[in-house]
């Protein structure tokens, strides 16, 4: 199930063996599994996504770099 999060600080991920990449601040779609977090966002006409270990994602949330949206009733 997808939910939305807002990137408000420095959030980075690694594409394969490449360098660390930053996710721009703003709204992202989040899909969580037991092991991974997938973030998806729009930049212009491009749909981008990043996959990171769930522990890394939870660290970003705990630090305040990612803000979870309140559940809707």
C-alpha positions as a Python dict, from the first residue, in 0.01 Angstrom:
ca = {
    (1, 'X'): (0, 0, 0),
    (2, 'X'): (133, 343, -92),
    (3, 'X'): (137, 652, 122),
    (4, 'X'): (286, 999, 87),
    (5, 'X'): (585, 1150, 262),
    (6, 'X'): (752, 1488, 232),
    (7, 'X'): (1126, 1525, 196),
    (8, 'X'): (1225, 1823, 412),
    (9, 'X'): (1595, 1758, 469),
    (10, 'X'): (1890, 1584, 307),
    (11, 'X'): (1787, 1236, 193),
    (12, 'X'): (2029, 1033, -18),
    (13, 'X'): (2036, 693, -183),
    (14, 'X'): (2281, 494, -393),
    (15, 'X'): (2205, 374, -744),
    (16, 'X'): (2379, 37, -766),
    (17, 'X'): (2753, 86, -711),
    (18, 'X'): (2733, 454, -810),
    (19, 'X'): (2768, 767, -602),
    (20, 'X'): (2517, 885, -343),
    (21, 'X'): (2232, 1081, -501),
    (22, 'X'): (2009, 1337, -327),
    (23, 'X'): (1630, 1335, -345),
    (24, 'X'): (1498, 1687, -394),
    (25, 'X'): (1272, 1831, -123),
    (26, 'X'): (900, 1786, -177),
    (27, 'X'): (623, 1528, -190),
    (28, 'X'): (706, 1162, -262),
    (29, 'X'): (504, 845, -286),
    (30, 'X'): (622, 574, -45),
    (31, 'X'): (593, 196, -74),
    (32, 'X'): (728, -1, 224),
    (33, 'X'): (814, -370, 244),
    (34, 'X'): (965, -554, 538),
    (35, 'X'): (1313, -486, 400),
    (36, 'X'): (1295, -186, 162),
    (37, 'X'): (1146, 159, 113),
    (38, 'X'): (1072, 281, -240),
    (39, 'X'): (1025, 654, -293),
    (40, 'X'): (879, 791, -616),
    (41, 'X'): (858, 1154, -730),
    (42, 'X'): (809, 1373, -1032),
    (43, 'X'): (1078, 1605, -1172),
    (44, 'X'): (943, 1793, -1470),
    (45, 'X'): (824, 1531, -1719),
    (46, 'X'): (1029, 1256, -1553),
    (47, 'X'): (908, 1004, -1295),
    (48, 'X'): (1200, 908, -1069),
    (49, 'X'): (1233, 651, -793),
    (50, 'X'): (1478, 534, -531),
    (51, 'X'): (1497, 212, -332),
    (52, 'X'): (1677, 201, 0),
    (53, 'X'): (1697, -36, 295),
    (54, 'X'): (1410, 18, 534),
    (55, 'X'): (1653, 92, 817),
    (56, 'X'): (1802, 383, 620),
    (57, 'X'): (1453, 519, 551),
    (58, 'X'): (1358, 495, 919),
    (59, 'X'): (1679, 682, 1008),
    (60, 'X'): (1575, 966, 774),
    (61, 'X'): (1231, 977, 939),
    (62, 'X'): (1381, 978, 1289),
    (63, 'X'): (1623, 1261, 1197),
    (64, 'X'): (1335, 1471, 1059),
    (65, 'X'): (1459, 1468, 699),
    (66, 'X'): (1143, 1279, 596),
    (67, 'X'): (802, 1379, 731),
    (68, 'X'): (529, 1117, 728),
    (69, 'X'): (181, 1237, 634),
    (70, 'X'): (-89, 1181, 893),
    (71, 'X'): (-323, 892, 816),
    (72, 'X'): (-659, 1001, 681),
    (73, 'X'): (-975, 882, 853),
}
